[in-house]
Amino acid sequence: MVAVAVAADGEEERAACRGRYADAGNAAQGLALVDRARRQLGEAAPAIASAWLGAAEALAHAAEGNRAAADAALEQAARHTEAVPDEQPPPWPWVFSFTPSKVAAARLTCGARLGLPEWVSASRDAATAALASGHEKQRALLALDLAAAHMAEGRLDGAFAIAARALEAGVRYRSGRIIERARSLRRAYTSPTPPRVIRDFDDRLHGIYL
């Protein structure tokens, strides 16, 4: 079993933190953060950190439209996830457990970003635990990815019903990230005559002020 002790200057902790949040920015920035985190953690990085980094890398590749690289990073994350149960807990208390359901959730998100409904469909059942997790903000963001996949398949009623529930969580927690993701989803639909479910969603969005 391999465990990484937090360096005295906190550099390894910061590296893991950078990797965890690498997918929050643009693709190039995300990939740079992942690369920097990997170099600072080194070859002795715990499997859980490597799994998080693989998922973050996949999300960044998906954001730039690179399906092959996203798939490779997801496979890497899955391999590291298999080793997590054999390790000591990581030295960073804010790193949550990484399970196969989270790899599936990452693939679902990548599928939504890449416009690959087959990835979303194949991952949906395995991602159920992540969709039902106690972390409501993350659950809302994942639900919006699922909504994007529904929209790509032409299932507008289902897409915006899911998005509306996620938006409610965004308002409840005053989460600008969730609300902006919901706005991005809406902007992706450009018909001049939106159906009623989308008009209702517009009404919800227009009334939001944080």
Disulfide bonds with the S-S distance in Angstrom:
none
